[in-house]
Amino acid sequence: MNHQNEIILYQPNNAIEVEVRIENETVWLTQTQIAKLFGVKQPAISKHLKNIFSSGELSEYSVYSILEYTAADGKVYRTGFYNLDTILSIGYLPQLYNVMCRLLNQNPMQENNGIARR
């Protein structure tokens, strides 16, 4: 397996592995991949994206792109991807912040590695 375009986050007893697309100097993930990264269901990500875009925190037009990818079956599919700015915005939502801290194996009540806590 080619690990060049993957992010692997380790937890104490298991690992989360998400293959990422790197294009135009940023990381791109689908809603399903973002959900897997944060350990939640895809509808939760969809809800958070709707709130991020409706609040004006991010403009969907600048962080969303329809890209082609080749699936395991060899077929080429056009799918919506979100860039790193979007992934980070979702990660800093209070509802998912503790999930991110668990993924990083950090205590959410402490300030570690210069990461500001909400």
N, C-alpha and C positions, 0 to 999 in steps of 0.2 A: 504494500500500500504506500502511495506517495504522500508523505507528511508535509510537503512543502507549503501547501495552501490550507493548513488546518490550524485551528486553535484547540488545544487540549487543556482542559481545566481539571485538576485532580482534587478529589475529595478524599477524606480518610479511608473509606472502604470501597470506593468505586471511582470511575472517571466519566466525565462528560466529554464527548468528542463531537465537534462540529466542524465540518468542512466549510471553508470560506472561499469566497471569490474575491480576488484582489484585482482591482481595475481602476485606472485613473488615480492612483496613489491613495486609495481608500479601500476599506473592507466593505463587502456587500453581503447581506444575509436576507433570506426570505422570512416572512412572518413565522413560518414553521421552525426555521433554524433559530430565530430569536427566542421563541417559546422554549425550545429545547435547551438553549443556553441558560435561560433563567429558571428552568424547571417548572414552567407553568403551561397551561393549555393555550392553543393558538387564539381562541376568542378573547382571552385576557389581553394579549398583545394587540389585537385589533382594536379593542376598547381603549387601550392606552394611546395607541397611535391616533385615534379619532380625537381624543382629548388634547394631545400635544399639538395637532394641526389646528383644531378649532380655537385653542387658546392663543395661537400665534407664536408659540415657543419656537416652532420650526415651520418652514414652508414646505409642503409636500412636494412641490415642483423642484426644489433644490436638493432633496434627500432621497427621492424615489426614482427608480429607473426600471424599465422593462428590458431585461437582458435575456439572451439565449444561453441555454446550457444543454449539454449532452447527458442524458440520463443513463443509468446502467443498462437499459434496453437498447442503447445506441441511437435512440430518437432524439431529435433536437426540439426543445420546448422553449417557449417564450414565457417568462415568469417575472413577477414583480419583486424587486430587491430594494432593500433600504440600506443606506450607507452608515458609516461609523458614527456620525453625529446623532442619528436616530437611535442607534443601539445604546449609546451613552446616555441619551435623554431618558430612555426607558429604564436603564439601570439606576438612574438617580431618582426615580419616582419612589415616594415613601413606601408604596405597597410592595415594591420589588427590591428596595434597598437592602433589607435584611437577607433576602435571597442571595444577592450579590456578595454580601459579607460572608455568608456561609460558604459560597463558592470559593471565595478567597481565603477561607478559614480564618477569618478575623472576627473580633468581637465588635458588633455594631455600636457599642457604647463608648468605644475608645477611638482616639485619633491615631491611626497608624499610617506610616509611609506617606505622610503629607496629604492623605485623602480626607477632605472635609466631610464630617458626618452631619446628617440632617436630623 
